[in-house]
Amino acid sequence: EDSNGSAEPHLKAKHGLAFFIKAKIDDNEVTIMMDTGPTPEDLLHNVDAMGINLQNVNVIALSHAHYDHTGGLIEALKQTKKRVPVIAHPTVFDPKLKIMPHLRLIGAPFKSSVVESAGGVPLLATDPVKIADGITTTGEVPRRTNFESVRGFWTVQDRSFVEDRMIDDQSLVFDVEGKGLVVVAGCAHSGIINTIKHAQKITANNRV
């Protein structure tokens, strides 16, 4: 949220999320950025404060389309100074709205063409995308539980204003040798139990 109660007062705290993840695979290292926070200014401040070099990013994955997870994407891509895969759902650029108390746009503040101009290569997939051995996105998460639901979001489909079930929501899954699965979620709009069960299914590993 827009306050900082952490032990890192030099960082900016905002409503939103951004992860900078390094994973070791044998003798190689892969660096993944999952989500990019709400604004480029906040992202750059925290990246600089933490001494992170975005030129090391190999892949960017978006957990879903909301602005507080995508707002820093264009600046992040510019900072990488290279072409970078951007993994997201095919509906990531669709209208995303909420009524609070009036209709408000809460989706990604750009279109696919802007991502490409900044050096991003959109990989828009509904199925899991393998990033490296033992690392994958979940793709769309089936809704199986009867106690997890999505309410209050809206979109436009086939010229109709409809409730947004957030089918674009996805997570990252790391299959860690000797330990099991590590699931990194954004907001887990699909439901965290649904997400974990889907991660277990696509990896054939029940240990979390």
N, C-alpha and C positions, 0 to 999 in steps of 0.2 A: 504494500500500500504506500501512499504518499507520506510515509514517516519512516524514521530509521531508528529502530530499537535494537539493532544488531550490535555486535562488538566491533563493527567496522564503520565508524562514523565518517570516514573519508569517502564512502560510497554513497551514491544517490539511490534512495529507495523510491520506487514508483509502482503504481498499479500495473502489473505485467510480469513478464518473465523472460529470461535469456540464460541459457546454459552454454558454457564453454567446456567441452569434454575431450580429454585425451585418453586413448586406449592403446595398449601395447598388444601387438599380435606377432608372436615370435620375435624377430629382430626389427620389426617395422612398427611405426606409430601412426595412428590415424587421429586426426583432430576434427571434431564435429561441433558445429554450432547448432543448438536446438533453440529455436525462437530468438527474437532479436529485441525484445522489450518494446515499450510504447513509442519512443522517439529516438531519432539519431543522436540528439544532444546527450540524453541520459546514457545511451549505449557507449558513446565515445568517452564520456567522463569516467565511467566505471572500467572500461577497457584500459584507459590510460592509468587510472589509479591502481589497477591490479597488475600492470606491466604485461598485458596480453598483446601479442602481435597477431593481428587478424590475417596477415599474409600466410600464416601457418594453417589456416582453415582449409580443409579438404572438401568438406560437404556441409551444406546447410539444410536442416530439416525443420519444417514448420509443423507444429502440433495441430494448429487449426488457423482459421483465417482472421480471428479477431485482432483489432488494431494493437492491443497491448502485448501481442506476441509477434507482430509483423512490422511494427512501425519503424524499427531501425534497420530493416532488411536492405534497403537500397544503399545506405551509407556503409553497412557491413560489407556488401559486395564491392563497393568502390575501394574500401580499405584492403581487400584481399589482393587487388591489382592483378587479377587473373580470372579466367572463366571457371565458375564453380557450380556444380550441380545443386539445384534447389529442389528438394523433395517435398511434395505437397499433394493434396487431394485435387482432383479435377475441378471441384467447386470452389477452390480457394479464392477465386476472383469474383465469385457471385456476390450480389448484394447481401449484406448481413446487417440486420437492424434490431433495435430494441425500443420499446415504448417506455420512457422513464423521465417525466410523465408523458412526453410527446415523442413522436417517431424520431429516432436518432440513428445515424450511420455508425456502425461499430466494426466494419470490416476492414480488410487491408486497404490502405490509402493509396493504392496504385494498381495498375493493370499489368498483365504479363509482358507487354512490350517495354515497359519501364524497367522491369526486372532484367530483361535481355539486354537492354541498352547499358545497364550497369555492370554487365558481365555475368549475370546469372543464366544458367541453363535450366529452365523449369522441367522437372521430371514429375509429371502429374499422373499419379497412379492410384487406383483403388485397392490394389493388392499390395502385400508387403514388398518393400524394396531392400535388397541386400546391399549393405554398405561395405562390409568386409566380412571375413570369416567370423561368425559368432556375433555379428552386429546387423540388425535389421529394423526397419520400421514395421509397425503392425499393419499398416494399411487400414481400411475400414474395419471398425470393431463391431461385430454382431451384438445386438442387444438381447441378452438372454435372461437376465435377472428381472424379477418383478418389483424390485424395490429401488432401482436406479432409473431415473428418467430425466429428460431435458425439457425445460419449460421456459417460456418468456422470451425466446428468440424468434426472429422472423426472417423470411427471405422471399424471393420471387422465383417461382418455377412455372414454366409453361404459361406465362402471362398472368399467373394467379399469385396473390399475396397469401403465403401459407406459413405455418409454424416451421421453424428451422430445427430439424432433428439433429443437426450438427454431425452429419455423416462424414464431414471432413476431419473430425477429431481422430488423431492417431498418436501413438507413443513410440519411443525407442526401446529396443530390447537388446540387452547384452547378455550373451550366454557365457558366463565366466567359468573357466575350467576349475573343477574341484569345489565350486561354490553354488552354482546354479544361475538362475536368471536375475538380472537387475533390470527393472522396468522404470524408465524415466518418462513421466507423464507431464503434460502441460497443465491443463485444467481437468483432464479426464472427464470431459463432458459425456463420454460414452459410458461412464461409470467405472470406477477403479477395479471392481470385481470382474466386470465384463472384460476390461482391458487385460487383466492378469490371466484370466481363463483363455482369452484369445492368444496371448503370448505363449502360454503353455502348449496350446494346440499347434501353432505354427512352428514351434521349435522342437516339438516332441520331448519336452523336458518339463516335468511337473515341479521341480525344485525351484523355489523362489527365495 
